[in-house]
Amino acid sequence: MQVVSGPIGREHVHFEAPRAERLPAEMQAFLAWFNAPCSIDPVLFAAVAHLWFVTIHPFEDGNGRIARAIADMALARSEGSPQRFYSMSAQIRIERKTYYETLERTQKGALDITAWLSWFLECLDRAFHGAGAALATVLRKARFWEAHARSALSPRQHLVVNRLLDGFEGKLTSSKYATLAKCSQDTAARDIEDLCGKGILARDPAGGRSTSYSLIASAADALEAVARWVLARADKATRDGPGSPSPEEDRTRMERIQAIGGELQTLAREFEATPSNADFETRLRALHDLGVFPDERLVGAVAQAIQRGI
């Protein structure tokens, strides 16, 4: 049994399995080892089990899937828990290119499988992080809908907001909204306007034909939206400021506006708990003192998000 790729005449043999007459003895040895009390670290045991089975390659098809299931089974045994929030099998599928490359190098090499064990452990670590990110998305979505339980949204709005919560690629525009919700541009515009009014969407600084909107799923999102608004308008706010300041005063004022915008971004990106109104209002008063008045809807979105505890 060979694993081969490439056109006829230029085939590349990736792996050659043991001959058929050897399979019964090979499988008996593997199963005896697998079912015996574990004598090595259980995570390393899972890595070796996967490599051993896929190297025996007892079936014409499905060996990789079974090997991934064996690894997951061994990991589950090692944890002694019926609940697992990560999948090594899923992570290997995501990294299948490097998986096959590492597997081929190991199977064609000597008996030293250190490189394989290292890759397996690193892949497992990425599976943990991936599961953490997925769980964070689920919790973020649950908190959002709990906070907006009393918001009256149409089925179209629910559909689009869920897409945004799931990780929508690119910026949301009225055209994309209309496509996602299968509605007219006018209906999309009305829906978006309503969502902005409810503090669920925020208009991005760029306007005109390129107008786009961002989801306000948390206080951090709302603060980030205000920060973008401030930074995008710092130069114009300086030109439109009161009086006739000198160029040096203009520069100092713009630098202060930009600094406050940066503080808002830091507040949005680095806070560990939901920020208080006082954190935001301090920066807001400083902007007002400089003659800068952020969009009222954005300010309201921050207040609503903080009040809802999201």
Buried (B, 14 or more C-beta within 10 A) or exposed (E): BEBEEEEEEEEEEBBEBBEEEEBEEBBEEBEEBBEEEBEEEBBBBBBBBBBBBBBBBBEEEEBBEBBBBBBBEBBBEBEEEEEEEBBBBBBBEBBEEEBBEBBBEBBEEEEEBEEBBEBBBEBBEBBEEBBEEBEEEEEEBEBBBEBBEEBEBBEBBEBBBBBBBEEBEEEBBBEBBBEBBEBEEEBBBBBBEBBBEBBBBBBBBEEEEEBBBBBBBBBBBBBBBBBBBBBBBBEEBBEEBEEEEEEEEBEEBBEBBBEBBEBBBEBBEEBEEBBEEEBBBEBBEBBEEBBBEBBEBBBBBBBBBBEBEB
